Amino acid sequence: RSSLSTDDLHFLQSDPQLAAYLRAIVRSSFAQGSRGPAADAIRLYTDWGFSLTDIDFPLQIWLGTDDKFVDVAMAEYKHQAVANSSLRLLEGKGHMHMMTLVATLFADAKSQLAPLS
């Protein structure tokens, strides 16, 4: 609970099935120990072999301002590094809120990419 924003807590409390599903996913990821999740975390924070400044296609960065997992400063940094990016900050929303926007995210990405095809 301490690592979740008020918005995330509300989101999970409003849907007990989803909360149970997310708990099951987290438990499952550690079922064989912590090596897998640790390896994933290491990959997130090591060199990926390219610079953000190399990205030349439209990139959308969406972040809730109350996300306790990703700081707004990180989103702003990435937005500044990627020339063709847009930053959409969702005021008062947490990390979990993105799950409610999947259809919106894909529709928006599709509209942004359509001119490129």
N, CA and C of each residue as an Amber inpcrd file, in Angstrom:
protein
   351
   0.8120000  -1.1990000   0.0000000   0.0000000   0.0000000   0.0000000
   0.8570000   1.2640000   0.0000000   2.0060000   1.2110000   0.6730000
   2.8230000   2.4190000   0.7730000   3.4410000   2.8150000  -0.5610000
   3.5260000   1.8930000  -1.5060000   4.1090000   2.2240000  -2.8040000
   3.0530000   2.6230000  -3.8360000   1.8110000   2.7500000  -3.3970000
   0.7370000   3.1160000  -4.3180000   0.2100000   4.5130000  -4.0120000
  -0.1470000   5.2180000  -5.0590000  -0.7620000   6.5350000  -4.8910000
  -2.2100000   6.3580000  -4.4330000  -2.8140000   7.4320000  -4.0100000
  -4.2250000   7.4030000  -3.6270000  -5.0780000   6.9370000  -4.8000000
  -4.7500000   7.4080000  -6.0060000  -5.4860000   7.0020000  -7.2080000
  -5.3530000   5.4980000  -7.4480000  -4.1440000   4.9630000  -7.2930000
  -3.9330000   3.5270000  -7.4840000  -4.7120000   2.7090000  -6.4510000
  -4.6750000   3.1400000  -5.1920000  -5.4240000   2.4320000  -4.1560000
  -6.9200000   2.4400000  -4.4650000  -7.4310000   3.5840000  -4.8730000
  -8.8480000   3.6810000  -5.2270000  -9.1660000   2.7530000  -6.4000000
  -8.3010000   2.7590000  -7.3970000  -8.4890000   1.9180000  -8.5770000
  -8.5650000   0.4450000  -8.1840000  -7.6450000  -0.0070000  -7.3520000
  -7.6300000  -1.4150000  -6.9360000  -8.8080000  -1.7510000  -6.0280000
  -9.2000000  -0.8410000  -5.1600000 -10.3290000  -1.0880000  -4.2670000
 -11.6560000  -1.1050000  -5.0320000 -11.7030000  -0.4420000  -6.1750000
 -12.9510000  -0.3860000  -6.9350000 -13.1890000  -1.6570000  -7.7490000
 -12.1770000  -2.4930000  -7.8830000 -12.3190000  -3.7200000  -8.6750000
 -11.5630000  -4.8600000  -7.9890000 -12.2140000  -5.5470000  -7.0520000
 -11.5460000  -6.6230000  -6.3120000 -10.9890000  -7.7370000  -7.2100000
 -11.6730000  -8.0300000  -8.3170000 -11.1770000  -9.0640000  -9.2330000
  -9.8610000  -8.6400000  -9.8640000  -9.7850000  -7.4030000 -10.2810000
  -8.5480000  -6.8990000 -10.8700000  -7.4380000  -6.8930000  -9.8300000
  -7.7390000  -6.4790000  -8.6250000  -6.7390000  -6.4640000  -7.5570000
  -6.2130000  -7.8810000  -7.3120000  -7.1100000  -8.8670000  -7.2790000
  -6.6890000 -10.2620000  -7.0840000  -5.8270000 -10.7360000  -8.2460000
  -6.2040000 -10.3650000  -9.4580000  -5.4400000 -10.7290000 -10.6480000
  -4.0300000 -10.1430000 -10.5920000  -3.9200000  -8.8690000 -10.2280000
  -2.6040000  -8.2370000 -10.1510000  -1.7400000  -8.8520000  -9.0510000
  -2.3470000  -9.1850000  -7.9040000  -1.6000000  -9.8730000  -6.8420000
  -1.0880000 -11.2150000  -7.3380000  -1.9280000 -11.9320000  -8.0930000
  -1.5250000 -13.2430000  -8.6270000  -0.3600000 -13.1000000  -9.6070000
  -0.3760000 -12.0530000 -10.4270000   0.7240000 -11.8340000 -11.3660000
   2.0290000 -11.5770000 -10.6220000   1.9710000 -10.7370000  -9.5970000
   3.1740000 -10.4350000  -8.8310000   3.6890000 -11.6940000  -8.1320000
   2.7960000 -12.4360000  -7.4990000   3.2050000 -13.6850000  -6.8390000
   3.8340000 -14.6460000  -7.8420000   3.2170000 -14.7640000  -9.0040000
   3.7090000 -15.6740000 -10.0310000   5.1030000 -15.2820000 -10.5020000
   5.3450000 -13.9860000 -10.6220000   6.6540000 -13.5490000 -11.1060000
   7.7750000 -13.9170000 -10.1300000   7.4350000 -14.1180000  -8.8570000
   8.4290000 -14.5000000  -7.8510000   8.3290000 -15.9750000  -7.4540000
   7.4960000 -16.7480000  -8.1280000   7.2560000 -18.1390000  -7.7390000
   8.5270000 -18.9760000  -7.7440000   9.4430000 -18.6680000  -8.6390000
  10.6910000 -19.4400000  -8.7160000  11.8670000 -18.6460000  -8.1680000
  11.5680000 -17.6840000  -7.3280000  12.6230000 -16.8610000  -6.7440000
  12.6360000 -15.4730000  -7.3540000  13.6630000 -14.7240000  -7.0140000
  13.7280000 -13.3240000  -7.4400000  14.6420000 -13.0900000  -8.6410000
  15.2830000 -14.1520000  -9.1550000  16.2350000 -13.9490000 -10.2620000
  15.5680000 -13.3810000 -11.5100000  14.3820000 -13.8550000 -11.8760000
  13.7020000 -13.3550000 -13.0670000  13.3320000 -11.8940000 -12.9550000
  12.6050000 -11.5040000 -11.9050000  12.2850000 -10.0850000 -11.7430000
  13.5380000  -9.2100000 -11.6140000  14.5700000  -9.7120000 -10.9510000
  15.8150000  -8.9340000 -10.8330000  16.4520000  -8.7430000 -12.2060000
  16.4600000  -9.7810000 -13.0280000  17.0210000  -9.6770000 -14.3800000
  16.2330000  -8.6640000 -15.2110000  14.9180000  -8.6820000 -15.0780000
  14.0940000  -7.7000000 -15.7850000  14.4470000  -6.2780000 -15.3400000
  14.5780000  -6.0840000 -14.0460000  14.8990000  -4.7540000 -13.5180000
  16.2580000  -4.2790000 -14.0280000  17.2220000  -5.1870000 -14.0410000
  18.5560000  -4.8250000 -14.5400000  18.4700000  -4.3960000 -16.0000000
  17.7090000  -5.1200000 -16.8030000  17.5670000  -4.7700000 -18.2230000
  16.9070000  -3.4040000 -18.4190000  16.0170000  -3.0480000 -17.5220000
  15.3610000  -1.7450000 -17.6220000  16.3390000  -0.5930000 -17.4490000
  17.3580000  -0.8040000 -16.6280000  18.2340000   0.2970000 -16.2450000
  19.6470000   0.1910000 -16.7900000  19.8700000  -0.6720000 -17.7710000
  21.1830000  -0.7510000 -18.4020000  21.0830000  -0.2750000 -19.8490000
  22.2100000  -0.0880000 -20.4600000  22.2870000   0.4210000 -21.8280000
  21.5530000  -0.5140000 -22.7850000  20.6660000   0.0440000 -23.5850000
  19.8930000  -0.7320000 -24.5560000  20.5370000  -0.7220000 -25.9360000
  21.6710000  -0.0660000 -26.0750000  22.3820000  -0.0580000 -27.3470000
  21.9740000   1.0800000 -28.2700000  21.1710000   2.0030000 -27.7840000
  20.8160000   3.1890000 -28.5660000  20.5130000   4.3260000 -27.5940000
  20.5700000   5.5290000 -28.1160000  20.2800000   6.7080000 -27.3160000
  18.8460000   7.1610000 -27.5850000  18.2510000   7.7570000 -26.6000000
  16.9070000   8.3000000 -26.8030000  16.9030000   9.3200000 -27.9420000
  17.9960000  10.0180000 -28.1200000  18.0750000  11.0150000 -29.1940000
  18.0790000  10.3660000 -30.5680000  18.3180000   9.0580000 -30.6460000
  18.2950000   8.3350000 -31.9270000  16.8680000   8.0390000 -32.3980000
  15.9090000   8.1340000 -31.5170000  14.5250000   7.8050000 -31.8750000
  13.9770000   8.9110000 -32.7620000  13.5610000   8.5210000 -33.9870000
  13.1050000   9.5350000 -34.9390000  11.6600000   9.3400000 -35.3850000
  10.9170000   8.5130000 -34.7010000   9.5040000   8.3350000 -35.0310000
   8.6670000   8.9070000 -33.8860000   7.4050000   9.1880000 -34.1420000
   6.5690000   9.7810000 -33.0930000   6.5010000   8.8850000 -31.8520000
   6.7510000   9.4700000 -30.7230000   6.7200000   8.7480000 -29.4560000
   5.7910000   9.4880000 -28.5090000   4.8740000   8.7470000 -27.9320000
   3.9680000   9.3180000 -26.9430000   4.3880000   8.8530000 -25.5590000
   4.4740000   9.7760000 -24.6510000   4.8120000   9.4740000 -23.2700000
   3.6120000   9.8860000 -22.4270000   2.9930000   8.9230000 -21.7960000
   1.8300000   9.1610000 -20.9360000   2.2460000   8.8410000 -19.5030000
   1.8740000   9.6910000 -18.5680000   2.2210000   9.4390000 -17.1720000
   1.2420000  10.1480000 -16.2610000   0.8240000   9.4400000 -15.2300000
   0.0140000  10.0590000 -14.1880000   0.9240000  10.8540000 -13.2680000
   0.5130000  12.0490000 -12.9060000   1.3640000  12.8930000 -12.0590000
   1.5440000  12.3270000 -10.6540000   0.6790000  11.4040000 -10.2450000
   0.8030000  10.7830000  -8.9260000   1.3850000   9.3720000  -8.9980000
   2.0280000   9.0330000 -10.1050000   2.6650000   7.7240000 -10.2690000
   3.8550000   7.6360000  -9.3190000   3.8480000   6.6500000  -8.4220000
   4.9460000   6.4910000  -7.4760000   6.0410000   5.5690000  -8.0130000
   5.8180000   4.9770000  -9.1920000   6.8090000   4.0920000  -9.7900000
   7.6980000   4.8310000 -10.7820000   7.1410000   5.8210000 -11.4580000
   7.8750000   6.5990000 -12.4600000   7.6920000   8.0730000 -12.1310000
   8.7920000   8.7560000 -11.9350000   8.7450000  10.1670000 -11.5730000
   8.4590000  11.0310000 -12.8030000   7.7360000  12.1000000 -12.6130000
   7.4310000  13.0310000 -13.6990000   8.7280000  13.5530000 -14.3260000
   9.7610000  13.7450000 -13.5170000  11.0410000  14.2350000 -14.0450000
  11.6130000  13.2710000 -15.0850000  11.4160000  11.9700000 -14.9050000
  11.8980000  10.9970000 -15.8800000  11.1300000  11.1290000 -17.1900000
   9.8300000  11.3030000 -17.1060000   9.0230000  11.4810000 -18.3140000
   9.4250000  12.7620000 -19.0380000   9.6510000  13.8170000 -18.2770000
  10.0580000  15.0850000 -18.8910000  11.4310000  14.9600000 -19.5470000
  12.3460000  14.2510000 -18.8980000  13.6800000  14.0100000 -19.4660000
  13.5690000  13.2680000 -20.8000000  12.7880000  12.2150000 -20.8320000
  12.6260000  11.4410000 -22.0660000  11.9530000  12.2820000 -23.1500000
  10.9880000  13.0740000 -22.7660000  10.3100000  13.9440000 -23.7170000
  11.3060000  14.9340000 -24.3370000  12.1800000  15.4970000 -23.5370000
  13.1860000  16.4340000 -24.0530000  14.2050000  15.7320000 -24.9440000
  14.5230000  14.4740000 -24.6350000  15.5440000  13.7320000 -25.3920000
  15.0360000  13.2480000 -26.7470000  13.7550000  12.9580000 -26.8480000
  13.1810000  12.4370000 -28.0950000  12.5180000  13.5970000 -28.8370000
  13.1200000  13.9640000 -29.9720000  12.6850000  15.1560000 -30.7020000
  11.2090000  15.1050000 -31.1040000  10.7450000  13.9690000 -31.5370000
   9.3820000  13.8510000 -32.0570000   8.4680000  13.1760000 -31.0310000
   8.4690000  13.7190000 -29.8120000   7.6560000  13.1020000 -28.7600000
   6.6020000  14.0750000 -28.2530000   5.5710000  13.4940000 -27.6770000
   4.5630000  14.2940000 -26.9860000   4.4470000  13.7410000 -25.5740000
   4.2800000  14.6290000 -24.6260000   4.1620000  14.2460000 -23.2220000
   2.7540000  14.5530000 -22.7550000   2.0980000  13.5330000 -22.2450000
   0.7310000  13.6920000 -21.7320000   0.7190000  13.3350000 -20.2570000
   0.6630000  14.3620000 -19.4440000   0.6030000  14.1700000 -18.0010000
  -0.8520000  14.1600000 -17.5680000  -1.2180000  13.1290000 -16.8360000
  -2.5850000  12.9570000 -16.3670000  -2.6400000  13.3570000 -14.8950000
  -3.1700000  14.5170000 -14.6560000  -3.1840000  15.1170000 -13.3250000
  -3.9100000  14.2280000 -12.3050000  -3.2050000  13.9360000 -11.2070000
  -3.7950000  13.1860000 -10.1090000  -3.9200000  11.6930000 -10.3320000
  -3.4190000  11.1960000 -11.4510000  -3.5470000   9.7690000 -11.7570000
  -2.2600000   9.0330000 -11.3840000  -2.4330000   7.7630000 -11.0260000
  -1.3060000   6.9480000 -10.6300000  -0.8670000   5.9770000 -11.7190000
  -0.0280000   5.0490000 -11.3350000   0.5570000   4.0760000 -12.2550000
  -0.4960000   3.1520000 -12.8660000  -1.4230000   2.7200000 -12.0600000
  -2.4350000   1.7500000 -12.5010000  -3.4540000   2.3510000 -13.4630000
  -3.5880000   3.6490000 -13.4670000  -4.6030000   4.3010000 -14.3000000
  -4.4350000   3.9690000 -15.7820000  -3.2180000   3.7060000 -16.2040000
  -2.9750000   3.4110000 -17.6230000  -3.7780000   2.1940000 -18.0860000
  -4.0770000   1.2850000 -17.1700000  -4.8580000   0.0960000 -17.5540000
  -6.2620000   0.4640000 -18.0070000  -6.7530000   1.6000000 -17.5590000
  -8.0960000   2.0230000 -17.9780000  -8.0630000   2.7080000 -19.3390000
  -6.8660000   2.9770000 -19.8340000  -6.7180000   3.7380000 -21.0680000
  -6.1860000   2.9330000 -22.2470000  -6.1350000   1.6340000 -22.1240000
  -5.5270000   0.8140000 -23.1710000  -6.1370000   1.1020000 -24.5420000
  -7.4450000   1.1050000 -24.6540000  -8.0890000   1.3630000 -25.9490000
  -7.7380000   2.7610000 -26.4560000  -7.7380000   3.7460000 -25.5650000
  -7.3900000   5.1190000 -25.9330000  -5.9400000   5.2000000 -26.3950000
  -5.0400000   4.5470000 -25.6570000  -3.6150000   4.5680000 -26.0090000
  -3.3810000   3.9790000 -27.3960000  -3.9910000   2.8270000 -27.6720000
  -3.8040000   2.1990000 -28.9750000  -4.4480000   3.0040000 -30.0990000
  -5.6240000   3.5540000 -29.8620000  -6.2780000   4.3690000 -30.8910000
  -5.4510000   5.6080000 -31.2010000  -4.9040000   6.2300000 -30.1680000
  -4.0930000   7.4210000 -30.3600000  -2.7950000   7.0800000 -31.1070000
  -2.1700000   5.9720000 -30.7160000  -0.9360000   5.5470000 -31.3960000
  -1.2230000   5.2410000 -32.8620000  -2.3410000   4.5890000 -33.1200000
  -2.7060000   4.2590000 -34.5000000  -2.8870000   5.5300000 -35.3290000
  -3.5450000   6.5150000 -34.7640000  -3.7600000   7.7670000 -35.5150000
  -2.4460000   8.5020000 -35.7540000  -1.5210000   8.4080000 -34.8030000
  -0.2200000   9.0550000 -34.9630000   0.6380000   8.3480000 -36.0100000
   0.4930000   7.0310000 -36.1020000   1.3260000   6.2530000 -37.0160000
   0.7410000   6.1520000 -38.4160000  -0.5640000   6.3800000 -38.5780000
  -1.2180000   6.2490000 -39.8830000  -0.5330000   7.0650000 -40.9790000
  -0.1510000   8.3100000 -40.7270000   0.5080000   9.0730000 -41.7950000
   1.8600000   8.5110000 -42.2210000   2.4530000   7.6690000 -41.3760000
   3.7710000   7.1090000 -41.6740000   3.7020000   5.8840000 -42.5740000
   2.5140000   5.2940000 -42.6980000   2.4200000   4.0510000 -43.4780000
   2.0540000   4.2960000 -44.9240000
